[in-house]
Amino acid sequence: MKKIHLLLLKSFIRPFIVTLFIVMFVLLMLFLFKYIDDLIGKGFKWYIILELMMYNSATNVAMALPLSVLLSSIMTYGSLGENYELVAIKSAGISLRRAMYPMMVVVIILSIAAFAFSDYMLPVANLKYYSLLYDARKQKSADLLPENIFSNRFPGYSIRVKSKDPDGQTLYGIMIYQHGALEINQTVTFARSGLMYRTKDDLYLILKLKDGVRYEETPGETNYNQRQRLTRVRFKETEQRFPLSEFKMKRTDENEFRQASMMMNLRQLRHYVDSSQKYVDSTTLTNYKLLTPYIKYFSIPAKSDSVKKFVPADSVLISSFSEKLNALNNSASEVLRVQDVLRNRTDNYKETSKSIRRYVMEYQKKFTLGAACIVLFLIGAPLGAIIRKGGLGLPVVISVIFFLLYYIISTIGEKSAKEGDLSPLVGAWIAIIMLFPIGVFLTYKAATDSALFDMEVYKRFFKRLRFKRPD
């Protein structure tokens, strides 16, 4: 390998790794800000949060990798241009295309790795991430007894605490309603203060109540009146135990999420699309068979030359007004029957077709991730050579602009394809198709040393147009 190629590779790999970690960190912070209310205060173990963050980072690779390639390529060639290293490379007889050759090989390898990641690892990461996030959001809050609120989190009980100490364990003004079999408050307990703690096995919550009274209403001897007998018990100290099984995190079976498009690889997506398409075709044939009995044909002889007076067919078949009215009513009822037959089948057809488009989009996205890396590199590398600025200043601004352009176009194409306004193939590749000519144009301009962003060139051009005299 030539020394110049080794220099370019070292100049690219370092900023690529740094920018990849920065972008992943920013996306991870966005995830935490979005779901902070669903994760904080639920008593999760530290490894649950760490596992969720790890799976989220894996799902963010599809967005972070193209942006990192774009930003690092602009920084690499911008730094080489700022330090006049590109000038030295060109003076040695090496063109910009040859200088981009080792970088292009690296980016192609990255694209192949991105395709393998999206096909083999990303479906598994999506399955783990969305199933764990679903269970985490469904988990009840760990704040079992909030202040001045009747808490119904324990089955069969309503508990209100007037105030708590800062430690969260010493309680004041405790009121406990215990529901009976008919959801009637048959037992009420009041306590001046209390202490709340969990057992060592974390299976029960213990409330040690102090200075209180318990009122209990029980049926009489005849069991006719459910509140015939009142019992009052005063106590200096007592304990009540509440099970915590409802507050432990329960994992949902991951097989319930496997039918989503994001959780499938290429083989599974292809199988689903083929089977769904066969179902749509069979449904179409079934619809034809259902409608056939409602289609009636009448053979009316044509007008003959030997017949001097031709009688219209409707007057032959229907001779009176009442018969015409009955025929119209029968026709309207048959139309309503056909509509009833087709209504549910039409809704199923629309849902199945929409699902097919969504799965075809996911199938194409496995390939567009690697193609996006190549196209954004073709944009970033010549842009860096043209602007000749390294670091995290101007390259960040330009890379964000182009990445937003790519993201907006791809999002619009994806939504249009899912709604049926565009073909799924066009919707998945429209951003690549629109940005590829820009990359080729910028590569040509950088190879010909065009002053694309030199404002003085544009000023002189407009001045010549202004002062140019007409013939």
N, C-alpha and C positions, 0 to 999 in steps of 0.2 A: 504494500500500500504506500502511495506517495505521502510525503510529509504534509503536503497541502491538504490532502483528504483527511489525514489524522487531525490536523489543526481544525478543520471545519467540523469534524465529528465532536471533538472536545468542546468546541464553542457552542454546539447545539445541545448536547446531552445535558450539560449542567443547567442552563436556563429551562430546559424542558422539564426536568425533574422538579426544579423549584416551582415553576408555574403550575405544574400538575398538582403539587401538594397545596399550593395557595388556593387554587380554584376548588379543590376538594374540600378544603377547610371552610371556604366561604359558603359552599353549598350545604355543608354539614351544619353551619351556624343558621342558615335559612331554615333547615329542617327543624332544628331545636326551637327557633323562634315560633315556628308554625304550630308545633305540637307541645309547647312547653306546658300549657294548661292541662294536657292529657297525661303528662308524665310526672309532674311534680305533685307531691302530697299523696301518693298512692302506696307508699311503702315498698317500692320495688327494690330488689337486691341490686347491688352495683353492677353485677355482671349482666343483668337484663338490659340495663341502659347501654352498657358497652356493646352488647350483642346487637341491639337495635341500631346503634350508630355505625357499627361495622357493616351491617347489611345495607344500610342507607348509603354508605360510601360506595359500596359495590354497584348499587343502582345508579349512582351519579356519574359513573365512568362514561356513559353514553353522551353526557353533556360536557364533562370536564376534558375528555381527551381531545376532541376537535378544537376547543378553545385553547388548550395548552399548546397544541401543534401550531396554531396560528400565531399566538403570542410569542412563543419561543423562536419561531422562524423570523418574525419581524425583529425581535431583539438581537438574534444572532447576526443577521446580515446588516442590520442597522449599526451594530457595534463595529462590525468589520468595515463598513463604509465610513463611520465616524473616525476610526483610527487609520484610515487610508490603507487598510490591508487589502481591500478589494482592488484599489488602484495598483498595488504591488502585484497582486495576482494577475490582473489583466496585462500589466506591463511584461509579465513573464510569458505571455502568449497563451494564457488560459482564459477562455471565455467564461461568461457567467453561467452558461448552460453546463459547461464542464465542471464549474465550481459547485453547481447545484446537484451534480450527479450523485455523490456519496450521500447527500442529505435525502435525495429522492429515494435511494435504496433503503435508507433507514425508515423513511415514512411509509414506504410500501410494506416493509416488514411489520411496522406498527399497525398498518391497516389489516394485514392478514391476522395479526394477533387480536385486533379488535373484533374481527369477524368471528374468530374462534371463541373469544370471550362472550360475545353476544349470543352465540349458538349453544354453548355448553355451560357456562358459568352464570350468565345473567338470568336465565329462567329460574335457576335454583335460588339465586340471591333474591329475586323478586318474590318467589314463593315464601322464603323464610321471612323476608322483610314485611310483606303485607299481612301475613298470618300473625306474626308477632305484634305488629302495630294494631291490628284489629283487636287482639286480646288485651293489649295495654290500654287502648282507649275504652274498652268495655269494663275494665277493672274499676271497682268501687274505690272511693277516696279512703285514705288511711286516717283521716280526721273523723273518728267515729262519733264523737260527741261535741259538735260545735256549740258555741255559746248562744243562748237565747233562741234556740231553734229546736223544735221537736224532731228528733232523729228517729226514723223508722227503719234504720239499717239492720236492726236485729229483728228477725221474724217473731211476731207476737208481742213486741214491745214498742212503746213510744217513750223516749227519754229526753228530758230537757235539763240542761245545766245552765244556771244563771251566770256563773263566772268561773274562770280558771286562773290558777297561778301561772306565772311565766314558764314554769317547768312542764306545764301541760298535764300533770298527774294529779294535782290537788284540786278538787272540785268543790264548789259551793252552790247551795240552793238547788238540790237535786230533786227531780220529780220523775217518777217511773210509773207508767201505765202498762199494765199487763192485760192483754186481750184474752177473752175466753174463746170457747169453741164457736160462738156465734158472733165473733168480732165485737164483743161488748167489753167495756173497761170494767172488769169485775174486781181487779186488785190495783190499788193505788198506793205508792210508797213515797213518802217525803223524808228528806234527810237534810240536816243543816250543812253538813260537809261530807267529804268522802275522798278516797284515794283510789286511783285507777292504775292498774298495771296488768301485764300479760303473764301467763304462765311460762315456765321455762321451755316447754315444748311448743309454745306459740299456738296452742289450740283453743285457748279460752281467754276471755277478758274478765278480770276480777274487779268488781266494784266493792270496796270496803266502806260501808256507809256508817256514819256516826250521828248520834242524837237525832233520831227520826221516829216516824210512826208509820204503820201500815194499816190500811183499811181494805178489808176483803169482804165482798158480798157473795154469799153462797146460797143455793136453793134450800128450801125448807124440807120438812119430812115428806111432803107430798110430791116434791119435784115439779110442782105446777108453776110456781113463781120463782124465776131465776134469781131474784134479789130479795128473798124473804128474810135472810139472816145476815147481819152485819157483825163483823169481827174487827176489833181494833187492838193492835199490838204496838206497844211502845218499846223501843230498843235503844241501848247505848251504842252498840256496835253490832253489825251484821255484815254478811257477805252475800253477793249475788254473782252468779257465773253466767257468762254469755258465750256461746260458741263462735269461733272465728273462721269456721270452714267456708263461709260465704265470701270472705275477704281475701282468700288465697287465690292467686292467679291461676286460672284454669286454661290450659292450652286447647285450642280448637284443632280438630283433625285437619291436617294439611291437605288431605285429599279433597276437601270441600272447595279449595281454591285452585286446584289443578286445571280446571276447565277454562280459566281465564287465558286470554291470548298472550299476556306477558309471561306466563309461566310455562310456555311451550317452546320447544326447539323446532328446527326446520322440519324434521320428519313428522312430528306431531301436528304442526300447523298444516302441512301438506295433506295429512290424513284427514284432519277435520274439514278442510276446505273441500276435498273430494267427496267425503260422505255427505256434507251439507248440500253440495251441488246435486248429488244424486237424489237427495230428499226433495229438493226443489223441483227437479225434473219429474219425479214420481208424483208429486203433488199436482203439477200441471196436468198430467194425464188423468189423475183422479178427478180433477175439476171438470175436465171435458166429459168424463163418463157421468158425472152427477148432473151436468147440464143437458145432456142428450135427451132424457125423457121429456124435458120442457120444450124442446124444439119440435114444432109440428109443421108438416109440409102439406100443401093442398095442390093437387094437379088440376088445373083449369084448362080445358081444351081451347086451342087458339081459334080465332075467328075464321070461319070457313067462307069461301066465296059463294057457296050454295045457299048460305043463310042470308036472307035479305035483311032481317032485323036482328041486331046483336044486342043481347041483354047483358048488362054489366055483372060481374061476378058477385059483387057485394049484395046486389038486389036478389040474386038467385039464392045465396046462402042465408041471408038475413032479410026477411020480408017485412018485419014490423019494427016499430020504434022500441018496444019492450025487449025484443030479441037483441037489437043492437046494444041496448043498455046492459043487458045481461052479459053479452059478449065482452063489452068493455070492462065490466066489473071482474069477470073471470080473468081477463088479461092482466088487469091491475093486481089481482091477488096472486097470479102466477109470477109476476115481476117481483112482488114482495117476497115470495117464497125463494126465488132465485137469489135475491139480495141477502136473505137470512142465511142461505146455504153458503154464500161466498164471503160473508162479512168476517167471520172468524178465520176462515182459511186465508183471506187476504191479509189480515193482521199478522198471522203466522208467517206468511210469505214475506212481508215487509221486514219483520224481525229477523228472519233467517237470512235474508239478503243483506241486511245491515250487519249482521254478525259475520257473514262471509267477507264483506268489504273490510271489516275491522281486522279479521285474521289475515287477510291478504296484505293489509298495510303492515302488520307486525312481521309478516314473512319478508317483505321488502326492506323493512328497517334493519334487518340483520345485515344486509349488504350496504345500505346507505351510510352506516357508521364508518366503515373503512373508506368508502368513496369520499365522504366529507373530510376526512383527514388529508387525503391527497389534494382535493380541490382547495382547501384552506391553506395548505402549504404552498400551492402554486400562487395564491394571493399574497401570503405573508412574506415569502422569500424575496420576490421582486420589490414589494413595498419597502422592506427594510433596506434593500440596496438603493432605492430611489430617495427615501427620506433621510438616510444616513444618520439616524439617531438611535442610540442604544439605551439601555436602562429601562426603568419602569414608568417613564413619563409619556411621551407621545406615542410609543408603541402600544401602550395599554389602551389609550383613547381610540386609536385606529383599529386595533383588534376587537375591541368591544363593539365598535360601530359595525364592522363586517360580520361579527358573530351574531349580533342582534338582527342584522339583515337576513342572515342564514336561518336563524331560529324563527323569525316571524314568517318568512316565506314557507318554511317547512311546516309550521303549525297551521297556517292557513290552508296549505295543500292537504294536510292530514285531516283536518276537520271537513273540508269540502269533499274529500274522498269518502269519509265515513258517512256523510249525508247523501251521497250518491250524485253530487254535482260534478265530480271528476272521477276518472278512472283511478282505482287504487294504485296502479303502476305509475301514472302521471303524478298523483298526489304525493307519493313517496319520493319521487326523484325530481320534482320540480325545482327545489332549491339547488340541487346539484347542477341541473341543466342551466339554470339562470346564472349561477356563479362561475361555472367553468369557463365561459367566454371571457369573463372579467379576469380570471387568472391567466389565461393565454395572452390577453391584451397587455396586462401588467408585465408578464414575463418578456414579451417582445419589446416593450418600452424600456425595461431595465437592461436588456441585452444590447439595445442600440444607444444606451446612455442618454435617454430622453429626459429632459428637465420637466418632468410631469408636474411637480409641485413647486416649481420655481415661479414665484409671483411676478418677478421682473419680466419674465418672458411674456406673460399674459398682459402685463401693463404695456409693454412695447407693442404687442399685437393690437390692442384696442386703440392705442395712440395712432398707429398707422391707419386704422380704419376711420378714425375721427378726422385726421388731417388730410386724408386722401381726397384729392379733388376729382370730381366727376369729369369724364371726357366730354 
